[in-house]
């Protein structure tokens, strides 16, 4: 991390080259992270059992809620960092680093204490039954104990990427995944720790890589690094970071609510195995979503920097290329799942009854995926240029205003199929809204 890595090229280099330079490392990192989640589920499904897979699915709302508080700080601050660097305000950029460190300490520790005090009642509310509660409880106790590490790891990695080091940010994620892939089978199959082994593997890998991230920001030759005076919380940095980060926060918080509702509807219309089937669908869907998120992470510093520098044609150019690439990614996911759903579900389990429930779920959820990439890029674009309100609107309408009413009504008439179909219908309507808001915004940008 040297002085020469100041990301001045964000305002001058060709957009296509920049997007490849920033997005490819982020995509590799997000794909690796998603593949870890998938292999984690595979190890648990084959090494512990199908009910453990259902217990893991019960924890998704809490995992989403933890990610929500992490993104509130990390995503918001990294976006603010890109904008400030576009404005050549490097003093504020350094203060952002210190403020992120303190905010993650406060939120990470506070969240863990609060949830641990009421963990079992929360898991029961999320849909845990007598057989799945112990798996969910054992997993979450360990994850919550190390939650502050998770927050700090994701927050600093986001800043590293926005500060002009996408490759190092990619390597941080890949290191975490590789360590995980070694420790997971060792703890589950070797030490016979069951689902707790998977949780230990997650936290230990993040601790190791966090130490490396802390070391990277200790380089005093780099234009943002640890130093005295940056740890005092500054009202404007905190407010701007949290307001920009509110969109991904609400998106993750809404995901928590939605997963709870989906789990409850699946148990009502089916069984605990139906929740396990949703766990499979969620992991596969998440793979392609994470790839697009990686693309968005590459797009955001470019869009944010050029918007801050008032280079609007470059802002529009990176948006168009990002939408094109996101659409291609989602079409690949759609094709794979629609043609080979049994093969995809069989990766996670050999339980025939679980596979039979997961297959129609996969087909329904992926029907609208060729359009979902556009919606995701649009939401991230508004966030990257500081238009948090529009990003929040897109996030909330898709996961709350559209999905919840459909999810409450459709299963009454269509059973489990109604649960799967409600996600597809919600995605389609949210794409239409994204197109309208983006068209209005682009008219304003072109005027500028």
For each residue, the residues with C-beta under 8 A, 3 or more apart:
1: 5 165 168 216 217 219 221 222
2: 5 219 221 222
3: 6 221 222 223
4:
5: 1 2 163 164 165 222
6: 3 85 90 164 223
7: 10 85 163 164 301 305
8: 11 12
9: 12 13 18
10: 7 13 18 85 86 164 301 302 305 306
11: 8 86 305 306 309 311 314
12: 8 9
13: 9 10 17 18 21
14: 17 18
15: 18 19 302 314 317 318 321
16: 19 20 321
17: 13 14 20 21
18: 9 10 13 14 15 21 22 302 318
19: 15 16 22 23 298 299 302 318 321 322 325
20: 16 17 23 24
21: 13 17 18 24 25 166 298
22: 18 19 25 26 161 166 297 298 299 301 302
23: 19 20 26 27 294 295 297 298 299 322 325
24: 20 21 27 28 298
25: 21 22 28 29 161 166 167 169 170 298
26: 22 23 29 30 161 166 169 170 294 295 297 298
27: 23 24 30 31 291 294 295 298
28: 24 25 31 32 170 174 294
29: 25 26 32 33 169 170 172 173 174 294
30: 26 27 33 34 173 290 291 293 294 297
31: 27 28 34 35 287 290 291 294
32: 28 29 35 36 173 174 177
33: 29 30 36 37 173 176 177 290
34: 30 31 37 38 286 287 289 290 291
35: 31 32 38 39 177 287
36: 32 33 39 40 176 177 180 181
37: 33 34 40 41 283 286
38: 34 35 41 42 283 284 287 347 348
39: 35 36 42 43 181 184
40: 36 37 43 44 180 184 198 202
41: 37 38 44 45 53 56 279 280 283 348
42: 38 39 45 46 347 348
43: 39 40 46 47 184 185 188 189 198
44: 40 41 47 48 52 53 56 188 195 198
45: 41 42 48 49 50 52 53 348 349
46: 42 43 349 350
47: 43 44 185 188 189 194
48: 44 45 52 53 135 188 194 195
49: 45 52 53
50: 45 53 54 273 276 349 351 354
51: 54 55 131 132 135 272 276
52: 44 45 48 49 55 56 135 194 195
53: 41 44 45 48 49 50 56 57 276 279 280 348 349 354
54: 50 51 57 58 132 135 272 273 275 276 279
55: 51 52 58 59 128 132 133 134 135 136 139 195
56: 41 44 52 53 59 60 135 136 139 195 279
57: 53 54 60 263 275 276 278 279 282
58: 54 55 61 123 126 127 128 132 133 135 136 263 275
59: 55 56 62 63 123 126 136 139 140 143
60: 56 57 63 64 259 279 282
61: 58 64 65 126 255 256 257 259 260 263
62: 59 65 66 115 122 123 126 140 143 144 256
63: 59 60 66 67 143
64: 60 61 67 68 252 253 255 256 259
65: 61 62 68 69 111 115 252 253 256
66: 62 63 69 70 111 143 144 147 150 151
67: 63 64 70 71 154 252
68: 64 65 71 72 248 249 250 251 252 253 255 256
69: 65 66 72 73 107 108 111 151 249
70: 66 67 73 74 104 107 108 150 151 154 155
71: 67 68 74 75 76 154 245 248 249 251 252
72: 68 69 75 76 107 242 245 246 248 249
73: 69 70 76 77 100 103 104 107 151 155 241 242 245
74: 70 71 77 78 100 104 151 154 155 156 157 158 159 245
75: 71 72 78 79 158 244 245 248 383
76: 71 72 73 79 80 240 241 242 243 244 245 246 248 249
77: 73 74 80 81 96 99 100 103 155 158 159 237 241 245
78: 74 75 81 82 158 159 161 162 300 301
79: 75 76 82 83 162 244 245 300 304 383 384 386
80: 76 77 83 84 96 237 240 241 244
81: 77 78 84 85 93 96 159 162 163
82: 78 79 85 86 162 300 301 304 305 308 384
83: 79 80 86 87 304 305 307 308 386
84: 80 81 87 89 90 92 93 96 308
85: 6 7 10 81 82 88 89 90 93 162 163 164 305 308
86: 10 11 82 83 304 305 306 307 308 309
87: 83 84 308 309
88: 85
89: 84 85 92 93
90: 6 84 85 93 94 223 224
91: 94 95
92: 84 89 95 96 237
93: 81 84 85 89 90 96 97 163 223 224
94: 90 91 97 98 223 224 225 227 230
95: 91 92 98 99 230 234 237
96: 77 80 81 84 92 93 99 100 159 224 237 241
97: 93 94 100 101 159 217 224 225 226 230
98: 94 95 101 102 226 229 230 231 232
99: 77 95 96 102 103 230 231 233 234 237 238 241
100: 73 74 77 96 97 103 104 155 156 159 241
101: 97 98 104 105 152 155 156 231
102: 98 99 105 106 231 233
103: 73 77 99 100 106 107 155 233 238 241
104: 70 73 74 100 101 107 108 148 151 152 155
105: 101 102 108 109 148 152
106: 102 103 109 110
107: 69 70 72 73 103 104 110 111 151
108: 69 70 104 105 111 112 147 148 149 150 151 152
109: 105 106 112 113 147 148
110: 106 107 113 114
111: 65 66 69 107 108 114 115 144 147 151
112: 108 109 115 116 144 145 147 148
113: 109 110 116 117
114: 110 111 117 118
115: 62 65 111 112 118 119 122 140 144
116: 112 113 119 141 144 145
117: 113 114
118: 114 115 121 122
119: 115 116 122 123 137 140 141 144
120: 123 124 133 137
121: 118 124 125
122: 62 115 118 119 125 126
123: 58 59 62 119 120 126 128 133 136 137 140
124: 120 121 127 128 133
125: 121 122 260
126: 58 59 61 62 122 123 136 259 260 263
127: 58 124 260 263 264 266 267 275
128: 55 58 123 124 132 133 136 137
129: 132 133 267 272
130: 133
131: 51 134 272
132: 51 54 55 58 128 129 135 136 272 275
133: 55 58 120 123 124 128 129 130 136 137
134: 55 131 137 138
135: 48 51 52 54 55 56 58 132 138 139 194 195
136: 55 56 58 59 123 126 128 132 133 139 140
137: 119 120 123 128 133 134 140 141
138: 134 135 141 142 194 195 196 199
139: 55 56 59 135 136 142 143 195 196 198 199
140: 59 62 115 119 123 136 137 143 144 199
141: 116 119 137 138 144 145 199
142: 138 139 145 146 196 199 200 203
143: 59 62 63 66 139 140 146 147 150 199 202 203
144: 62 66 111 112 115 116 119 140 141 147
145: 112 116 141 142 203
146: 142 143 149 150 202 203 206 207
147: 66 108 109 111 112 143 144 150 151
148: 104 105 108 109 112 151 152
149: 108 146 152 153 203 206 207 210
150: 66 70 108 143 146 147 153 154 203 206
151: 66 69 70 73 74 104 107 108 111 147 148 154 155
152: 101 104 105 108 148 149 155 156 210
153: 149 150 156 157 172 176 206 209 210 213
154: 67 70 71 74 150 151 157 158
155: 70 73 74 77 100 101 103 104 151 152 158 159
156: 74 100 101 152 153 159 160 210 213 214 217
157: 74 153 154 160 161 169 172 173 213
158: 74 75 77 78 154 155 161 162 169 297
159: 74 77 78 81 96 97 100 155 156 162 163 224
160: 156 157 163 165 168 169 172 213 216 217
161: 22 25 26 78 157 158 165 166 169 297 301
162: 78 79 81 82 85 158 159 300 301 304
163: 5 7 81 85 93 159 160 223 224
164: 5 6 7 10 85 301
165: 1 5 160 161 168 169 216
166: 21 22 25 26 161 169 170 298
167: 25 170 171
168: 1 160 165 171 172 216
169: 25 26 29 157 158 160 161 165 166 172 173
170: 25 26 28 29 166 167 173 174
171: 167 168 174 175
172: 29 153 157 160 168 169 175 176 209 212 213
173: 29 30 32 33 157 169 170 176 177
174: 28 29 32 170 171 177 178
175: 171 172 178 179 205 208 209 212
176: 33 36 153 172 173 179 180 205 206 208 209
177: 32 33 35 36 173 174 180 181 205
178: 174 175 181 182
179: 175 176 182 183 201 204 205 208 209
180: 36 40 176 177 183 184 201 202 205
181: 36 39 177 178 184 185
182: 178 179 185 186
183: 179 180 186 187 197 200 201 204 205
184: 39 40 43 180 181 187 188 197 198 201
185: 43 47 181 182 188 189 190
186: 182 183 189 190 191 197 201
187: 183 184 190 191 193 196 197 198 200 201
188: 43 44 47 48 184 185 191 192 193 194 195 197 198
189: 43 47 185 186 192
190: 185 186 187
191: 186 187 188 197
192: 188 189 197
193: 187 188 196 197 200
194: 47 48 52 135 138 188 197
195: 44 48 52 55 56 135 138 139 188 198 199
196: 138 139 142 187 193 199 200
197: 183 184 186 187 188 191 192 193 194 200 201
198: 40 43 44 139 184 187 188 195 201 202
199: 138 139 140 141 142 143 195 196 202 203
200: 142 183 187 193 196 197 203 204
201: 179 180 183 184 186 187 197 198 204 205
202: 40 143 146 180 198 199 205 206
203: 142 143 145 146 149 150 199 200 206 207
204: 179 183 200 201 207 208
205: 175 176 177 179 180 183 201 202 208 209
206: 146 149 150 153 176 202 203 209 210
207: 146 149 203 204 210 211
208: 175 176 179 204 205 211 212
209: 153 172 175 176 179 205 206 212 213
210: 149 152 153 156 206 207 213 214
211: 207 208 214 215
212: 172 175 208 209 215 216
213: 153 156 157 160 172 209 210 216 217
214: 156 210 211 217 218 226
215: 211 212 218
216: 1 160 165 168 212 213 219
217: 1 97 156 160 213 214 222 224 225 226
218: 214 215 225 226
219: 1 2 216 222 225
220: 225 227
221: 1 2 3
222: 1 2 3 5 217 219 225
223: 3 6 90 93 94 163
224: 90 93 94 96 97 159 163 217
225: 94 97 217 218 219 220 222
226: 97 98 214 217 218 230
227: 94 220 230
228:
229: 98 232
230: 94 95 97 98 99 226 227
231: 98 99 101 102
232: 98 229
233: 99 102 103 237 238
234: 95 99 237 238
235: 238 239
236: 239 240
237: 77 80 92 95 96 99 233 234 240 241
238: 99 103 233 234 235 241 242
239: 235 236 242 243
240: 76 80 236 237 243 244
241: 73 76 77 80 96 99 100 103 237 238 244 245
242: 72 73 76 238 239 245 246
243: 76 239 240 246 388
244: 75 76 79 80 240 241 247 383 386 388
245: 71 72 73 74 75 76 77 79 241 242 248 249
246: 72 76 242 243 249 250 388 392
247: 244 250 251 379 382 383 388 391 392 394 395
248: 68 71 72 75 76 245 251 252 383 391 395
249: 68 69 71 72 76 245 246 252 253
250: 68 246 247 253 254 392 395 396
251: 68 71 247 248 254 255 379 395 396 399
252: 64 65 67 68 71 248 249 255 256
253: 64 65 68 249 250 256 257
254: 250 251 257 258 395 396 399 400
255: 61 64 68 251 252 258 259 399
256: 61 62 64 65 68 252 253 259 260
257: 61 253 254 260 261 399 400 404
258: 254 255 261 262 399 400 403 404 407
259: 60 61 64 126 255 256 262 263 282
260: 61 125 126 127 256 257 263 264
261: 257 258 264 265 404 407 408
262: 258 259 265 266 278 407 419
263: 57 58 61 126 127 259 260 266 267 275 278
264: 127 260 261 267 268
265: 261 262 268 269 407 411 419
266: 127 262 263 269 270 274 275 277 278 416 419
267: 127 129 263 264 270 271 272 274 275
268: 264 265 411
269: 265 266 274 411 415 416 418 419
270: 266 267 273 274 357 415 416
271: 267 274 275
272: 51 54 129 131 132 267 275 276
273: 50 54 270 276 277 351 353 354 357
274: 266 267 269 270 271 277 278 357 416
275: 54 57 58 127 132 263 266 267 271 272 278 279
276: 50 51 53 54 57 272 273 279 280 349 354 357
277: 266 273 274 280 281 354 357 358 361
278: 57 262 263 266 274 275 281 282 361
279: 41 53 54 56 57 60 275 276 282 283
280: 41 53 276 277 283 284 345 348 349 354 358 361 362
281: 277 278 284 285 358 361 362 365 420
282: 57 60 259 278 279 285 286
283: 37 38 41 279 280 286 287 348
284: 38 280 281 287 288 337 344 362
285: 281 282 288 289 333 365 366 369
286: 34 37 282 283 289 290
287: 31 34 35 38 283 284 290 291 333
288: 284 285 291 292 329 330 332 333 369
289: 34 285 286 292 293 372 376
290: 30 31 33 34 286 287 293 294
291: 27 30 31 34 287 288 294 295 329
292: 288 289 295 296 326 329 330 372 373 376 377
293: 30 289 290 296 297 376 380
294: 23 26 27 28 29 30 31 290 291 297 298
295: 23 26 27 291 292 298 299 322 325 326 329 377
296: 292 293 299 300 322 326 376 377 380
297: 22 23 26 30 158 161 293 294 300
298: 19 21 22 23 24 25 26 27 166 294 295 301 302
299: 19 22 23 295 296 302 303 318 319 322 377 380 381 384
300: 78 79 82 162 296 297 303 304 380 383 384
301: 7 10 22 78 82 161 162 164 298 304 305 384
302: 10 15 18 19 22 298 299 305 306 314 318
303: 299 300 306 307 315 318 319 381 384 385
304: 79 82 83 86 162 300 301 307 308 384 385 386
305: 7 10 11 82 83 85 86 301 302 308 309
306: 10 11 86 302 303 309 311 312 314 315 318
307: 83 86 303 304 310 311 312 315 384 385 386
308: 82 83 84 85 86 87 304 305
309: 11 86 87 305 306
310: 307 448
311: 11 306 307 314 315
312: 306 307 315 316 445 446 448
313: 316 317
314: 11 15 302 306 311 317 318
315: 303 306 307 311 312 318 319 385 445
316: 312 313 319 320 442 445 446
317: 15 313 314 320 321
318: 15 18 19 299 302 303 306 314 315 321 322
319: 299 303 315 316 322 323 377 381 442
320: 316 317 323 324
321: 15 16 19 317 318 324 325
322: 19 23 295 296 299 318 319 325 326 377 381
323: 319 320 326 327 373 374 377 378
324: 320 321 327 328
325: 19 23 295 321 322 328 329
326: 292 295 296 322 323 329 330 373 374 376 377
327: 323 324 330 331 370 371 373 374
328: 324 325 331 332 373
329: 288 291 292 295 325 326 332 333 373
330: 288 292 326 327 333 334 369 370 371 372 373
331: 327 328 334 335 369 370
332: 288 328 329 335 336
333: 285 287 288 329 330 336 337 366 369
334: 330 331 337 338 366 367 369 370
335: 331 332 338 339
336: 332 333 339 340 344
337: 284 333 334 340 341 344 362 363 366 369
338: 334 335 341 363 366 367
339: 335 336
340: 336 337 343 344
341: 337 338 344 345 358 359 362 363
342: 345 346 355 359
343: 340 346 347
344: 284 336 337 340 341 347 362
345: 280 341 342 348 349 354 355 358 359 362
346: 342 343 349 350 355
347: 38 42 343 344
348: 38 41 42 45 53 280 283 345 358
349: 45 46 50 53 276 280 345 346 354 355
350: 46 346
351: 50 273 354 355
352: 355 356
353: 273 356 357
354: 50 53 273 276 277 280 345 349 351 357 358
355: 342 345 346 349 351 352 358 359
356: 352 353 359
357: 270 273 274 276 277 353 354 360 361 416
358: 277 280 281 341 345 348 354 355 361 362
359: 341 342 345 355 356 362 363
360: 357 363 364 416 417 420
361: 277 278 280 281 357 358 364 365 416 420
362: 280 281 284 337 341 344 345 358 359 365 366
363: 337 338 341 359 360 366 367 420
364: 360 361 367 417 420 421 423 424
365: 281 285 361 362 369 420 423 424
366: 285 333 334 337 338 362 363 369
367: 334 338 363 364 424
368: 371 372 424 427 428 431
369: 285 288 330 331 333 334 337 365 366 372 373 427
370: 327 330 331 334 373
371: 327 330 368 374 375 427 428 431
372: 289 292 330 368 369 375 376 427 431
373: 292 323 326 327 328 329 330 369 370 376 377
374: 323 326 327 371 377 378 431 434 435
375: 371 372 378 379 394 398 427 430 431 434
376: 289 292 293 296 326 372 373 379 380
377: 292 295 296 299 319 322 323 326 373 374 380 381
378: 323 374 375 381 382 394 434 435 437 438
379: 247 251 375 376 382 383 391 394 395 434
380: 293 296 299 300 376 377 383 384 391
381: 299 303 319 322 377 378 384 385 438
382: 247 378 379 385 387 388 390 391 394 437 441
383: 75 79 244 247 248 300 379 380 386 387 388 391
384: 79 82 299 300 301 303 304 307 380 381
385: 303 304 307 315 381 382
386: 79 83 244 304 307 383
387: 382 383 390 391 441
388: 243 244 246 247 382 383 391 392
389: 392 393
390: 382 387 393 394 437 441
391: 247 248 379 380 382 383 387 388 394 395
392: 246 247 250 388 389 395 396
393: 389 390 396 397 433 437
394: 247 375 378 379 382 390 391 397 398 430 433 434 437
395: 247 248 250 251 254 379 391 392 398 399
396: 250 251 254 392 393 399 400 401
397: 393 394 400 401 402 429 430 433
398: 375 394 395 402 403 426 427 429 430
399: 251 254 255 257 258 395 396 402 403 426
400: 254 257 258 396 397 403 404
401: 396 397 404 405
402: 397 398 399 405 406 425 426 429 430
403: 258 398 399 400 406 407 422 423 426
404: 257 258 261 400 401 407 408
405: 401 402 408 409
406: 402 403 409 410 422 425 426
407: 258 261 262 265 403 404 410 411 419 422 426
408: 261 404 405 411
409: 405 406 412 413
410: 406 407 413 414 418 419 421 422 425
411: 265 268 269 407 408 414 415 416 418 419 422
412: 409 418
413: 409 410 418
414: 410 411 417 418 421
415: 269 270 411 418 419
416: 266 269 270 274 357 360 361 411 419 420
417: 360 364 414 420 421
418: 269 410 411 412 413 414 415 421 422
419: 262 265 266 269 407 410 411 415 416 422 423
420: 281 360 361 363 364 365 416 417 423 424
421: 364 410 414 417 418 424 425
422: 403 406 407 410 411 418 419 425 426
423: 364 365 403 419 420 426 427
424: 364 365 367 368 420 421 427 428
425: 402 406 410 421 422 428 429
426: 398 399 402 403 406 407 422 423 429 430
427: 368 369 371 372 375 398 423 424 430 431
428: 368 371 424 425 431 432
429: 397 398 402 425 426 432 433
430: 375 394 397 398 402 426 427 433 434
431: 368 371 372 374 375 427 428 434 435
432: 428 429 435 436
433: 393 394 397 429 430 436 437
434: 374 375 378 379 394 430 431 437 438
435: 374 378 431 432 438 439
436: 432 433 439 440
437: 378 382 390 393 394 433 434 440 441
438: 378 381 434 435 441 442
439: 435 436 442 443
440: 436 437 443 444
441: 382 387 390 437 438 444 445
442: 316 319 438 439 445 446
443: 439 440 446 447
444: 440 441 447 448
445: 312 315 316 441 442 448
446: 312 316 442 443
447: 443 444
448: 310 312 444 445
